[in-house]
Amino acid sequence: MNKRISYSKAFYTVLKRDIQIAIRHQGDIFNPILFFIIVVTLFPLGIGPEANTLTRIAPGVIWVAALLASLLSLERLFKADHADGSLEQMMLSPQPLALMALAKVLAHWILTGVPVILVAPLLAVLLHLDENSYGALIATLALGTPVLSLIGAIGVALTVGLRKGGVLLSLLVLPLYIPVLIFATSAMDAASLNNPYDGHLAIIGAMLAGSLTLAPIAIGASLRVSTN
C-alpha cells in the first residue's frame, strides 16, 4: 500500500511540476494552439471559399494541423530537464522512470492536446465540416491526440542528447503518426456519409491502449540509452 502511495505521489508531483513550469512559460501553451489555428485558417485563404472543396478536405486539414501542432511542442518535453539535471535525478530516483515519463506525457497532452480538442470544432465551422462529422471529430481527437503524445515522446527520448534533434525527431515520429491520421480521417469521412465509424474508433482506441502500455517502458529505456 505504501509503495502504491509513493508511486502515485511521484506521478502527481511530476505532472504538477510540468504544468506549473508551462504556466510560467506561457509560450509553451499558446504556441502550439496558435500554430494549429494559423495552419487551419490558411487553407480557406489559399484554396478559396468554395464550401464543397473545404468540406471535402476539412478532416485531413484539421488532423494534419493537430499532428504538426503536437510535433511542434514535443522537442521541449525532456530538453529542459536534460539541461538542468532534473532528468538525471529522475533516472536515479527509486521510482520507475516509465511512471514519471508517463506523467510528463500526460502533462504534454493536457497542455497541447486538450486545447486542440476544444478549438477544433470552432475551426471546423470555418472549413464547412459536414455537421454529421462533429461527433467523429471530437472522438478521434480525444483518442488520437494522446497517441501522438505517447509515440512522439519516444522519439524525443531517443534524441534528447542531441543538440539539433528536431529534424531527426520528425523523421522518427512522422511515419508512426500515419496510421492514426488515416483512421481518424476515415472515421470522419464515414460519419459525413452517415456510415458507422465504430470500427475506426476501435482501432484508434487499440492504438491508445497499446501506446499506454508500451510507450512509457520504451520512453524510459530510450532515455537511459540516449543519456549514457
Helices and strands as residue ranges (DSSP letters): H 2-24, H 27-47, H 51-74, H 76-84, H 86-92, H 97-108, I 109-113, H 114-126, G 131-133, H 134-159, H 166-192, H 198-226
